[in-house]
């Protein structure tokens, strides 16, 4: 693919999508961005608002794109949304859209720790989505991201709220490892993956170069504040999450954190041109 790509983005209002859309727009990429709710558009961007991502509804509006960037996904369930419906079944619908629209390449944001051996529902839904993509016959790049951090990511917003209250709670020992990567680097890597052949038919961990414990990350984040860091027993954190007693962590948040999932940074860095910096 040598010409400037025409890109479709799903989940346009999400944290990653907003940053990627901005970068692509700045680089004169033609965009069709899709969301369930209205949003502010960028230059070279057409907005598509849809309730259910129905291919029949979307097809007439997107023309003949080159790449689809699939960024819809959830990390926790509720009474209205569940992992299988959003992470897997919607991905299945998006693969169908690609085939009907003649889109040759799909880029998908999965999750670090996803494998067919993990029995948690979140990971299984993401694995099914990956499997749907890899067996589709489309050229693909699947990224498995660690914590993506930036000005308005979920972890940053959570810690800022805690700092405003004067205390941050850490479940258990706090020695769970994370491998954060900046949203700036994530956006650059995704931009590269749209056209670079080195990304073709690959599944890559989207991680930063350094491992850090959650406790150390929290201490760095709150270093210049007077925030008290409080450790709570892991059993209590899970009990509060299960019982809905207003704990600081949801069940799925705890599962992801305690998993201490680590990725292959060297393989990612060897694939992309951008120099990925430590947080």
SERO-4910 file (N, C-alpha, C, O; in steps of 0.05 Angstrom, whole numbers):
BEGIN
 pado doro    nc1    nc2    nc3   cac1   cac2   cac3    cc1    cc2    cc3    oc1    oc2    oc3
  Unk    A     17    -24      0      0      0      0     18     25      0     30     31     20
  Unk    A     20     39    -22     38     61    -24     23     88    -23     35    108    -15
  Unk    A     -2     89    -30    -17    114    -29    -25    121      0    -24    103     17
  Unk    A    -33    146      4    -43    154     30    -68    138     37    -87    138     21
  Unk    A    -68    123     59    -91    106     64   -116    121     72   -115    142     84
  Unk    A   -138    108     65   -165    117     74   -172     99     97   -174     74     94
  Unk    A   -177    110    121   -179     94    145   -207     97    158   -217    119    160
  Unk    A   -218     75    166   -242     75    182   -235     68    211   -219     49    216
  Unk    A   -246     83    230   -240     79    259   -266     74    274   -284     90    272
  Unk    A   -267     52    288   -290     47    306   -284     56    334   -260     58    342
  Unk    A   -305     61    350   -300     70    377   -287     97    379   -269    102    395
  Unk    A   -296    116    361   -282    141    357   -280    159    382   -262    175    383
  Unk    A   -298    156    401   -297    173    424   -279    163    447   -277    177    467
  Unk    A   -268    139    444   -251    128    465   -225    143    468   -217    158    450
  Unk    A   -211    139    490   -186    152    497   -165    147    475   -153    166    465
  Unk    A   -160    122    468   -140    116    447   -149    128    420   -133    140    406
  Unk    A   -174    124    413   -184    133    387   -181    163    384   -174    173    362
  Unk    A   -187    178    405   -185    208    403   -157    216    395   -153    234    379
  Unk    A   -137    204    409   -110    211    404   -100    201    376    -85    216    363
  Unk    A   -108    177    368   -100    167    342   -113    184    320   -100    190    300
  Unk    A   -138    190    323   -152    207    303   -138    234    299   -135    243    277
  Unk    A   -130    246    321   -116    272    320    -90    269    304    -84    286    287
  Unk    A    -74    248    310    -49    244    296    -53    239    266    -39    250    249
  Unk    A    -73    222    260    -78    216    232    -88    240    217    -80    245    194
  Unk    A   -105    256    229   -114    281    217    -91    300    211    -90    312    190
  Unk    A    -73    302    230    -50    320    227    -32    311    204    -17    327    192
  Unk    A    -34    285    197    -18    274    175    -34    270    149    -27    255    132
  Unk    A    -57    285    148    -73    286    124    -85    259    115    -90    254     92
  Unk    A    -89    241    135   -103    216    129   -133    220    127   -145    235    143
  Unk    A   -145    208    107   -174    210    103   -187    191    123   -181    167    124
  Unk    A   -206    202    140   -217    186    161   -248    184    159   -261    204    152
  Unk    A   -258    161    165   -286    157    171   -287    145    199   -279    122    204
  Unk    A   -297    161    218   -296    153    246   -324    147    256   -343    163    252
  Unk    A   -327    124    270   -354    114    277   -356    113    308   -338    105    322
  Unk    A   -380    121    317   -385    120    346   -415    118    350   -431    123    332
  Unk    A   -423    110    374   -451    108    381   -462    136    389   -486    140    389
  Unk    A   -444    154    396   -453    181    404   -437    202    389   -415    197    379
  Unk    A   -448    226    387   -436    247    372   -410    256    384   -405    252    408
  Unk    A   -392    268    368   -366    276    378   -355    298    359   -365    302    337
  Unk    A   -335    312    369   -322    333    353   -303    321    333   -286    304    340
  Unk    A   -306    329    308   -290    317    287   -264    332    282   -261    355    291
  Unk    A   -245    319    268   -220    332    260   -221    337    230   -239    330    216
  Unk    A   -200    350    221   -197    356    192   -195    329    177   -183    310    187
  Unk    A   -205    328    153   -205    304    136   -221    281    148   -217    258    141
  Unk    A   -240    287    165   -255    266    179   -285    269    174   -296    290    177
  Unk    A   -297    246    167   -326    244    166   -336    228    190   -325    207    196
  Unk    A   -357    238    203   -368    224    226   -391    206    218   -408    214    201
  Unk    A   -392    183    231   -415    165    227   -425    157    255   -411    146    271
  Unk    A   -450    164    261   -463    157    286   -481    133    282   -499    135    265
  Unk    A   -477    112    297   -494     88    294   -498     75    321   -481     76    339
  Unk    A   -522     63    325   -528     50    350   -517     22    352   -510     13    374
  Unk    A   -515      8    329   -508    -20    330   -486    -29    310   -481    -53    307
  Unk    A   -473    -10    297   -452    -17    278   -462    -36    257   -447    -55    250
  Unk    A   -486    -32    247   -497    -48    226   -482    -43    200   -483    -21    190
  Unk    A   -469    -64    188   -455    -60    163   -472    -48    140   -463    -33    124
  Unk    A   -498    -56    139   -516    -46    119   -519    -16    121   -521     -2    101
  Unk    A   -520     -6    146   -522     23    151   -496     38    144   -497     60    134
  Unk    A   -474     25    151   -448     39    149   -436     39    120   -424     58    112
  Unk    A   -440     17    106   -428     13     80   -431     36     60   -411     45     49
  Unk    A   -455     47     57   -458     69     37   -443     95     45   -440    112     28
  Unk    A   -434     97     70   -423    122     80   -392    122     79   -380    144     83
  Unk    A   -379     99     75   -350     99     78   -334     96     52   -310     98     52
  Unk    A   -348     91     30   -333     89      4   -317     64      3   -326     42     10
  Unk    A   -291     66     -6   -273     43     -9   -248     47      8   -227     54     -3
  Unk    A   -250     43     34   -227     47     52   -205     26     48   -210      5     37
  Unk    A   -181     32     57   -159     13     56   -156     -3     82   -149    -26     82
  Unk    A   -160     11    104   -155     -1    131   -178      6    150   -189     27    149
  Unk    A   -184    -14    167   -202     -9    189   -188    -12    216   -175    -33    220
  Unk    A   -190      8    233   -177      7    259   -200      3    279   -216     21    285
  Unk    A   -200    -21    291   -222    -29    309   -214    -24    338   -198    -39    349
  Unk    A   -226     -3    350   -219      5    377   -242      2    397   -240     13    419
  Unk    A   -263    -11    389   -285    -15    408   -278    -38    427   -269    -59    417
  Unk    A   -283    -35    453   -278    -56    472   -285    -47    500   -284    -23    505
  Unk    A   -290    -66    517   -295    -59    545   -278    -76    563   -271    -99    557
  Unk    A   -270    -65    586   -254    -79    606   -269    -87    631   -258    -99    649
  Unk    A   -295    -79    632   -312    -87    654   -340    -90    644   -348    -77    624
  Unk    A   -356   -106    658   -383   -112    650   -403    -96    667   -396    -86    689
  Unk    A   -427    -94    657   -449    -81    672   -475    -95    665   -475   -114    649
  Unk    A   -497    -85    676   -523    -97    669   -530    -92    640   -546   -106    628
  Unk    A   -518    -71    628   -524    -64    600   -504    -75    580   -511    -79    556
  Unk    A   -480    -81    588   -459    -90    569   -445   -114    580   -440   -116    604
  Unk    A   -438   -133    563   -423   -156    571   -400   -161    552   -401   -152    529
  Unk    A   -379   -175    562   -355   -179    547   -360   -192    520   -350   -183    499
  Unk    A   -376   -213    519   -379   -228    495   -393   -211    473   -384   -212    450
  Unk    A   -413   -196    481   -428   -180    461   -410   -158    449   -411   -153    425
  Unk    A   -395   -144    466   -379   -122    456   -352   -130    445   -345   -123    422
  Unk    A   -338   -146    460   -311   -153    451   -310   -174    429   -292   -172    411
  Unk    A   -328   -193    429   -328   -213    408   -349   -209    386   -341   -207    363
  Unk    A   -374   -208    393   -395   -207    373   -393   -182    356   -398   -183    332
  Unk    A   -387   -160    368   -384   -135    352   -360   -137    334   -361   -128    311
  Unk    A   -338   -150    343   -315   -154    326   -322   -171    302   -313   -166    279
  Unk    A   -339   -191    306   -348   -208    284   -363   -192    264   -360   -196    240
  Unk    A   -379   -173    273   -394   -155    255   -375   -136    240   -380   -131    216
  Unk    A   -354   -127    253   -335   -110    240   -319   -125    219   -313   -113    198
  Unk    A   -312   -150    223   -299   -166    203   -317   -169    178   -307   -167    156
  Unk    A   -342   -173    183   -361   -174    161   -362   -148    145   -363   -148    121
  Unk    A   -362   -126    160   -361   -100    147   -337    -97    129   -339    -87    107
  Unk    A   -314   -105    139   -289   -104    123   -292   -119     97   -284   -109     76
  Unk    A   -303   -143     98   -305   -159     74   -325   -147     54   -320   -147     30
  Unk    A   -347   -137     65   -367   -125     47   -357    -99     34   -364    -93     11
  Unk    A   -340    -84     49   -330    -59     39   -304    -62     22   -294    -42     11
  Unk    A   -294    -86     21   -269    -90      6   -245    -80     21   -224    -74      8
  Unk    A   -246    -77     47   -224    -68     64   -204    -91     67   -212   -113     74
  Unk    A   -179    -87     60   -159   -108     60   -145   -112     87   -135   -134     92
  Unk    A   -145    -92    104   -129    -93    129   -145    -85    152   -161    -66    151
  Unk    A   -142    -99    175   -155    -92    200   -133    -90    222   -117   -108    224
  Unk    A   -135    -69    238   -117    -66    261   -135    -67    286   -155    -52    287
  Unk    A   -128    -84    305   -146    -89    328   -131    -85    354   -108    -94    357
  Unk    A   -144    -72    373   -133    -69    400   -145    -90    418   -169    -88    425
  Unk    A   -129   -110    426   -138   -132    443   -130   -125    472   -137   -104    482
  Unk    A   -116   -143    486   -109   -138    513    -85   -155    521    -82   -178    513
  Unk    A    -67   -144    537    -44   -159    547    -53   -181    565    -69   -177    583
  Unk    A    -42   -205    560    -50   -229    576    -70   -246    562    -77   -268    571
  Unk    A    -80   -237    539   -100   -253    524    -87   -278    512    -66   -277    500
  Unk    A   -100   -301    517    -91   -326    505   -114   -346    508   -133   -341    522
  Unk    A   -112   -368    493   -133   -388    494   -132   -404    521   -151   -419    527
  Unk    A   -111   -400    536   -108   -415    561   -119   -399    585   -124   -411    607
  Unk    A   -125   -373    582   -135   -357    604   -165   -362    606   -179   -360    586
  Unk    A   -175   -368    629   -203   -376    633   -222   -353    641   -246   -357    642
  Unk    A   -211   -329    646   -228   -307    654   -244   -297    629   -234   -297    607
  Unk    A   -269   -289    634   -287   -282    613   -276   -259    595   -280   -260    571
  Unk    A   -264   -239    607   -253   -217    592   -233   -227    571   -235   -220    548
  Unk    A   -214   -243    580   -193   -253    563   -204   -272    541   -195   -271    519
  Unk    A   -224   -288    549   -236   -306    529   -250   -290    507   -248   -298    483
  Unk    A   -264   -269    514   -278   -253    494   -258   -240    475   -263   -238    451
  Unk    A   -236   -230    486   -216   -218    469   -202   -239    451   -195   -234    428
  Unk    A   -197   -263    463   -185   -284    447   -203   -293    424   -193   -297    401
  Unk    A   -229   -295    429   -248   -302    407   -247   -281    385   -249   -287    362
  Unk    A   -245   -255    394   -243   -234    374   -218   -236    357   -219   -233    333
  Unk    A   -196   -241    370   -170   -245    356   -173   -269    336   -164   -267    313
  Unk    A   -184   -290    346   -187   -314    329   -204   -308    304   -198   -318    282
  Unk    A   -226   -293    308   -243   -285    286   -227   -269    265   -231   -273    241
  Unk    A   -210   -252    274   -194   -235    256   -172   -252    242   -169   -249    217
  Unk    A   -158   -268    256   -136   -283    244   -145   -304    224   -131   -311    206
  Unk    A   -170   -313    227   -181   -333    209   -197   -320    186   -209   -334    169
  Unk    A   -199   -294    186   -216   -280    167   -205   -278    139   -221   -274    119
  Unk    A   -179   -282    136   -167   -279    110   -158   -250    105   -145   -245     84
  Unk    A   -164   -232    123   -155   -204    121   -126   -202    130   -117   -217    147
  Unk    A   -112   -182    119    -86   -175    130    -92   -162    157   -111   -146    159
  Unk    A    -77   -169    178    -84   -159    204    -59   -151    220    -37   -162    216
  Unk    A    -64   -133    239    -45   -128    261    -61   -127    286    -79   -111    289
  Unk    A    -54   -144    305    -67   -145    331    -48   -135    352    -25   -146    355
  Unk    A    -56   -115    367    -40   -105    389    -52   -114    416    -76   -113    420
  Unk    A    -34   -122    434    -43   -129    461    -31   -109    481     -9   -112    490
  Unk    A    -46    -88    487    -35    -66    503    -34    -71    533    -52    -84    544
  Unk    A    -14    -60    545    -13    -58    574    -28    -32    582    -45    -23    566
  Unk    A    -23    -21    605    -36      4    613    -25     26    594     -1     32    593
  Unk    A    -44     39    580    -37     62    563    -43     87    579    -65     93    587
  Unk    A    -22    103    583    -25    126    600    -21    152    585     -5    154    567
  Unk    A    -36    172    593    -35    199    581    -52    218    598    -58    212    621
  Unk    A    -59    240    586    -73    261    601   -100    252    612   -108    260    634
  Unk    A   -114    235    597   -142    229    605   -148    199    604   -171    192    600
  Unk    A   -128    182    609   -133    153    609   -147    146    635   -148    162    654
  Unk    A   -159    122    637   -174    113    660   -158    112    685   -167    120    707
  Unk    A   -133    101    684   -116     99    707   -109    126    718   -109    131    742
  Unk    A   -101    145    700    -94    172    709   -118    186    722   -114    199    743
  Unk    A   -141    183    710   -165    196    722   -171    185    749   -179    199    767
  Unk    A   -168    158    752   -173    145    777   -154    155    799   -162    162    821
  Unk    A   -128    156    792   -108    165    812   -112    195    819   -107    203    842
  Unk    A   -119    211    799   -124    239    805   -147    243    824   -145    260    842
  Unk    A   -168    228    821   -191    230    840   -182    222    868   -190    235    887
  Unk    A   -165    201    870   -155    193    896   -138    214    909   -140    220    933
  Unk    A   -121    227    892   -104    248    903   -120    271    913   -114    283    934
  Unk    A   -142    278    899   -159    300    908   -172    294    935   -178    312    951
  Unk    A   -175    268    941   -187    260    967   -165    256    988   -171    252   1011
  Unk    A   -140    258    980   -118    257    999   -107    230   1005    -89    227   1021
  Unk    A   -117    209    991   -107    182    997   -111    164    973   -132    165    959
  Unk    A    -92    147    968    -93    127    947    -92     99    959    -75     93    975
  Unk    A   -111     82    951   -113     55    962    -99     36    943   -103     37    918
  Unk    A    -82     19    954    -68     -2    939    -78    -29    948    -76    -35    972
  Unk    A    -88    -47    931    -97    -73    939    -73    -92    945    -54    -93    929
  Unk    A    -74   -106    967    -54   -126    973    -26   -113    977    -24    -92    988
  Unk    A     -6   -127    967     22   -118    971     29    -95    952     48    -80    958
  Unk    A     15    -92    930     22    -72    911     45    -79    893     55    -62    878
  Unk    A     55   -103    896     79   -112    881     72   -124    854     89   -136    841
  Unk    A     47   -120    845     39   -130    818     53   -113    797     54    -88    800
  Unk    A     64   -125    777     79   -111    757     61   -101    734     43   -115    725
  Unk    A     67    -77    725     54    -66    701     76    -57    682     99    -53    690
  Unk    A     68    -54    657     88    -46    636     76    -24    619     70    -27    596
  Unk    A     72      0    631     57     21    618     71     33    594     96     31    591
  Unk    A     55     43    576     65     56    551     49     81    547     25     82    553
  Unk    A     62    102    536     48    128    533     30    128    509     34    113    490
  Unk    A      9    144    511    -10    146    489      3    158    464     -5    152    442
  Unk    A     23    175    468     37    186    445     51    164    429     49    163    405
  Unk    A     65    146    443     78    124    429     58    105    417     62     94    395
  Unk    A     36     99    431     15     82    421      4     93    395      1     78    375
  Unk    A     -2    118    394    -13    131    370      7    128    347     -1    123    324
  Unk    A     33    133    352     53    131    331     56    103    321     59     99    297
  Unk    A     56     83    339     58     55    330     34     47    313     37     34    293
  Unk    A     11     54    322    -13     48    307    -12     61    279    -20     48    259
  Unk    A     -4     86    278     -1    100    252     18     84    234     12     81    210
  Unk    A     40     75    244     59     59    228     46     34    218     50     26    195
  Unk    A     30     21    235     20     -5    229      0     -5    206     -6    -25    193
  Unk    A    -11     19    199    -31     21    178    -20     13    151    -35      3    134
  Unk    A      6     19    147     17     14    120     43     -2    120     49    -14     99
  Unk    A     58     -3    142     84    -16    142     81    -47    140     66    -59    155
  Unk    A     95    -59    121     93    -88    116    103   -104    140     94   -127    143
  Unk    A    120    -93    156    131   -107    179    110   -115    199    113   -133    216
  Unk    A     87   -101    198     65   -106    217     45   -126    206     26   -134    220
  Unk    A     49   -135    181     30   -152    168     27   -179    182     46   -193    187
  Unk    A      1   -186    188     -6   -212    200     11   -218    226     21   -240    229
  Unk    A     12   -197    243     27   -201    268      9   -194    292     -8   -177    291
  Unk    A     15   -208    314      3   -201    340     26   -192    358     45   -207    363
  Unk    A     24   -167    367     46   -155    382     37   -144    409     15   -133    411
  Unk    A     53   -148    430     48   -136    456     54   -106    454     76    -98    445
  Unk    A     35    -90    461     38    -60    460     45    -51    488     28    -43    504
  Unk    A     71    -51    494     81    -46    521    105    -27    521    118    -24    500
  Unk    A    110    -16    544    133      2    547    158    -15    553    157    -39    557
  Unk    A    181     -1    554    207    -15    558    213    -23    586    231    -39    591
  Unk    A    198    -13    606    205    -20    633    181    -31    649    158    -23    645
  Unk    A    187    -50    666    168    -61    685    170    -45    711    192    -38    719
  Unk    A    147    -40    723    146    -26    748    124    -37    765    103    -44    754
  Unk    A    128    -39    791    106    -48    808     84    -27    810     90     -3    806
  Unk    A     60    -36    816     38    -17    818     44      3    841     38     27    838
  Unk    A     55     -7    863     61     11    885     81     33    877     78     56    884
  Unk    A    102     25    862    122     44    854    110     64    834    117     88    835
  Unk    A     93     55    817     80     73    797     63     93    812     64    117    806
  Unk    A     47     84    832     31    102    847     47    123    862     40    147    863
  Unk    A     70    114    874     87    133    888     99    154    870    101    177    877
  Unk    A    107    146    846    117    165    826     96    185    818    100    209    815
  Unk    A     72    174    813     50    191    804     43    212    824     36    235    817
  Unk    A     44    205    850     35    224    871     58    237    886     55    247    908
  Unk    A     82    236    874    107    244    887    106    272    899    115    276    921
  Unk    A     95    291    884     96    319    893     69    328    906     62    351    905
  Unk    A     55    309    917     30    315    931     33    305    960     52    291    967
  Unk    A     13    311    976     13    302   1004     -6    278   1007    -19    275   1028
  Unk    A     -7    262    987    -26    240    987    -16    217   1004      7    209   1003
  Unk    A    -34    207   1021    -28    183   1037    -33    158   1021    -55    155   1009
  Unk    A    -14    139   1021    -18    114   1006    -25     92   1027    -10     87   1046
  Unk    A    -48     80   1022    -58     61   1042    -62     33   1028    -75     32   1007
  Unk    A    -50     13   1040    -53    -14   1029    -77    -27   1043    -81    -26   1067
  Unk    A    -94    -40   1027   -117    -54   1038   -114    -84   1031   -104    -91   1010
  Unk    A   -123   -101   1049   -121   -130   1044   -135   -138   1018   -156   -127   1011
  Unk    A   -122   -156   1004   -133   -164    978   -161   -176    981   -178   -172    964
  Unk    A   -165   -191   1002   -192   -203   1006   -213   -181   1009   -235   -184    998
  Unk    A   -206   -160   1024   -226   -138   1027   -231   -124   1000   -254   -117    994
  Unk    A   -210   -120    984   -213   -108    958   -232   -124    940   -249   -113    927
  Unk    A   -229   -150    941   -246   -168    925   -275   -168    937   -294   -168    922
  Unk    A   -276   -169    963   -303   -169    976   -318   -144    969   -342   -145    962
  Unk    A   -305   -121    971   -318    -96    964   -327    -95    935   -348    -85    928
  Unk    A   -310   -106    917   -316   -107    889   -340   -125    883   -358   -118    867
  Unk    A   -340   -148    895   -361   -168    890   -388   -158    902   -409   -162    889
  Unk    A   -387   -147    926   -412   -139    940   -423   -112    931   -445   -105    938
  Unk    A   -407    -97    915   -416    -71    906   -417    -51    928   -434    -33    928
  Unk    A   -399    -53    947   -399    -35    971   -383     -9    966   -374      4    985
  Unk    A   -379     -2    941   -365     23    935   -336     22    938   -323     42    945
  Unk    A   -324     -2    933   -295     -4    935   -281     12    913   -294     22    895
  Unk    A   -255     13    915   -240     29    895   -233     14    870   -224     26    850
  Unk    A   -238    -12    870   -231    -29    847   -255    -46    839   -269    -56    857
  Unk    A   -259    -50    813   -278    -70    804   -265    -97    802   -240    -99    803
  Unk    A   -281   -118    800   -270   -145    798   -251   -147    775   -229   -159    777
  Unk    A   -259   -137    752   -242   -139    728   -217   -123    730   -196   -131    721
  Unk    A   -219   -100    744   -195    -84    749   -174    -99    765   -150    -99    759
  Unk    A   -184   -112    786   -166   -128    803   -154   -151    788   -130   -157    791
  Unk    A   -170   -165    772   -160   -188    757   -137   -180    738   -117   -193    737
  Unk    A   -141   -157    725   -121   -148    706    -96   -139    720    -74   -144    711
  Unk    A    -99   -125    743    -76   -115    758    -60   -138    770    -36   -138    768
  Unk    A    -74   -156    783    -60   -177    798    -47   -197    779    -29   -212    786
  Unk    A    -57   -198    754    -45   -216    735    -16   -211    729     -2   -228    720
  Unk    A     -6   -186    734     22   -179    730     31   -187    702     53   -198    698
  Unk    A     14   -181    682     20   -189    654     43   -173    643     43   -148    644
  Unk    A     63   -187    631     86   -174    619     87   -181    590     79   -202    581
  Unk    A     96   -162    574     97   -166    545    125   -166    533    145   -160    547
  Unk    A    127   -172    508    153   -174    494    159   -147    481    152   -142    458
  Unk    A    172   -130    496    178   -103    486    198   -104    463    195    -89    444
  Unk    A    218   -121    465    239   -122    445    227   -128    417    236   -116    397
  Unk    A    208   -146    416    195   -152    390    180   -128    379    181   -123    355
  Unk    A    166   -114    397    151    -90    388    171    -69    377    166    -59    355
  Unk    A    192    -64    392    211    -43    384    225    -51    358    232    -33    342
  Unk    A    230    -76    354    244    -86    330    225    -83    305    235    -82    283
  Unk    A    199    -81    310    180    -80    288    175    -51    279    171    -46    256
  Unk    A    175    -33    298    167     -5    292    192     13    290    213      7    301
  Unk    A    188     36    277    209     55    273    211     74    297    232     81    307
  Unk    A    187     82    307    187    101    330    202     90    354    199     67    360
  Unk    A    217    107    367    231     99    391    212    102    415    204    124    422
  Unk    A    206     79    427    187     78    449    202     86    475    222     73    482
  Unk    A    192    106    488    205    117    512    192    106    537    168     99    538
  Unk    A    208    105    559    197     98    585    177    119    594    179    142    586
  Unk    A    158    111    611    139    131    621    154    150    640    142    168    652
***
